[in-house]
Every structure is written in C-alpha cells, then in structure tokens.
C-alpha cells in the first residue's frame, strides 16, 4: 500500500471514530431517553392570592390577615406528543452504514494532484484541516438544529421568521467578519466561532428547557438568540477557507472543494437525522445543548492543532499559484472596492445568491414538502440527513474531480453543469405531483448539485480569484450573497407554504389540515425554477474565467 493511501486510510479512520462515537452516542440515547415534551411558550407569571378560609360562625374577633402566597397562574396544558414507537435496530443502522460506506469509497478513491509535497507536510496538513473541518461540520449541527424545534416550539411561519432573521444577520456579518478574519487569521476566528455558537446554543437550550423568554414572545426571543448564533457562525466559512488557502495549491483546491462538501454534509447529517432523534427521544433542550458541548470539544482540538500557514508549524510556505500578489498593501476599503468591482467575483456572488436560495429551499423545506405531497415516509425524506449528506459528498467530490481533471481547475463550467441539473429537477417535480413516489430521488439529486456548486464557488473560487491575502474578504462578500438568498427563501416559503402545525386559542401547536392539500405545495418547485435559470445563465457568462497573478481574472 502506498504511503499516500495509508495516510488517507488513517484520516478516514479518525473521521469514522469521531462520527461513530458522537453519532452512536446520540442515536442510541446514551445521553438520556426521556420522551421529548413541548415546553410552555413562555414562563407563567406568578399571581398573588390569599389562602381560602372557612366562613365565620358566631362572633369573630379581629385577626391578622392571612399571609399572601405566590402561586403560578394555571395555564392550559398543551397535548404532549406521544412517545415514538420503538425503532428496529436495522432501521437505525442501515442509514449509518450507507453513510460510512459512501465516505469510505469517496475518500479512498479521492483524486490526488501530486505537487511534490513531502510526507511530513501532508501529514501535518491533515492534522490542520481535519479538526478545523470537523469544527465547521459541527457548526452546521449547531445551526440547522433549529429546524427540529419547528413543530415543538415554533410553527412553520415562526420558524421562517427566526431563520430569516438569522440568515440576514449571517449575511451582513461578513462585512465585519471577513476583514477581521484577514486581519486576525482563520485560526483565531474559528475559535471565536465555535465558542460563540456554543454559548448561543446553550442559551437556546435554556429557553427551551425553562420556557423563559425574558418577557418577549417565543418567536422574538428565539430570533434574537438565533441571530447571535448566526453572527458567530459567520466566522466559520471564512475561517476554513482562509486557513486552507495557505495550505492548498490552486490545482489542489478543486479536490479540497469536494472535501468541503463532505464536511458540510456531515453537519447536515447530524442536524437532521441525529437532531430528529434527539427531538424524538430526549428532552427538547438537548437539541441545543448537545451541539454546544461538541463545539466546546472542537474548540479545544482546533486550539491545539490548527495553524494559519505551513510556516507556523515549521514547514515552508510555497507558491500557491492563485491571484496572490505579495507586493500589494491595500487598506480594507481598497480591498473591498477591488472585490466588488472584480467582474468574476461579482458574477460568482450573484450566482451564489441564487445558490443560497436554492440550497436552503431544499435543505430547510424538503421534508415539509415531502410530507405535504404524501411521501414523507419514503426512504429519502425519512432519512433526510443521511440522504443530504450522501448527496453533498457525491456532489462535492464530483464537482471537485471534474474541475481539477476535466476543466483544468476552472470552477464555472462545473457550476454551470450542476445548475443545469437544478433547472431540470425543478421542472420535473411539477408534473410528478400526480404520482409523487419518485419525487424524493429527484430532490436528492438536486441537493447533490447545489451543495456541489456551493463548495466550488464559496470554498474554492473565492480563494482562486482573491488570493491568499484577501480570501477572508472575498469569502465574506460571496457568502454574504449566499445568505441574502437564504433570507429571501426563508421569508417567502415561511409565508406561503402551508404550516403542518398552527397555534390554537390556547397557544398550543395543533395539526393544520391545509398542509395536506397538494395545491398548496406547487409554490415550492415553482419558485426555484426562475432562480435556477438565472444561476445557470450567470455561470455560462464566466465559463472560461481563470485567476491571474495580482488578483485579476480573465476569460
């Protein structure tokens, strides 16, 4: 066995150990097994009452007034979700087995570009990006876990508001956090991201456990807490791209874009499948507390092992082959203007606005759509986290491999191909309403395509065209556009899709009959079609774009 393959095998083993330990611990209920219960929306305010006294008989004398005691006003108790039926062991293990098998095949057959790196350098690079990348995966766990709170503590419309506010904060935060990452380095900012997100998740868990919303409505309180979470989350993508821009040559970044897709996808698996398991079998606060604990663990690992560039570990820095110009000393404002006026980066940003809309439309609302059209119990939607993870892995590796080996490290042709899949998929779904059994697999392919685009453009093209020095700012601008699209879809679908649960007169969540009307779900694929067409057309306009020395880019 070659040394390179042995190194990949050890890397894979580490990923498996971490994934299986955390996944199995949560999946099989090692943290507890009490059924989830819906918490009161707000804490009950105490009222002052006097204890009852018997009526006076005969003469009375003045007596001290009875003491006043505080009791809680009685609140109508909402009907609790019944305990879930026991799951067969095979039903639990099959999705995990499929996931591990796919990762094994993909990582083992990972295309390799040989640039003459020493074995010691490759080993240290793995030790650098693995904890960094897994930290980013678990940031996803601590971001999309809020979806499992829908139907327990929030209606669909309320969830749309919470996620929309958080997405807007995430996007706008890049105006600050992109320059901060370029100034402080990706190592410092991934630590800030993990610590801040852990604290915000701990806060949301406290609110879910106690019903305490600090005098605000649940939707407002969770919007603020989730916005805090998303501010710190916004350091994540910038940090991982910033650090790895110094460790990966231009010709290696397509493959790394695929790895980036794997890391995102693992986070989706934890957020959706493991998160669903937590919400079903444990008290709802653990949906937030478990990601918080994991992020603290990876904060420590990143502190110990992650470094900004090879020279920080005793290895020599090398020519990255990208748009880096060592002679430039620009101010933040000059860099910002340069990026916004860079025709290729601006076009990529607009493509990624479309990507943000489409990616979240599928990831956030896909299961709701499946249930609405009557196929919620199909394999795809029942194992949404695993399917999304596999789709993301295959999409990321497909995109990375053909970018580096077919299109000579050009990213736009790959994006155009994947966007063509998105257009075709959205068009195919509408006539399939009459026989929706296969819709799930169409949605899975679309998920593969759009995660592949996101990895190619945000994780890879940003570093190519901006160069190592300006990567943080470039990723900030591009990912800011991504979350502009995410914000738009959150408010659009939150307001137009039928809610599975609505609040009754007692403020309890109850089933909504309108969610079973097929006519109410056409908006989901219909809204994706024009967005996908625009993204496809924009990708075609930069088909031949390549980075040039000094930060330019040409066709």
Order of alpha helices (4+ residues) and beta strands (2+ residues): alpha-beta-beta-alpha-alpha-alpha-alpha-alpha-alpha-alpha-alpha-alpha-alpha-alpha-alpha-alpha-alpha-alpha-alpha-beta-beta-alpha-beta-beta
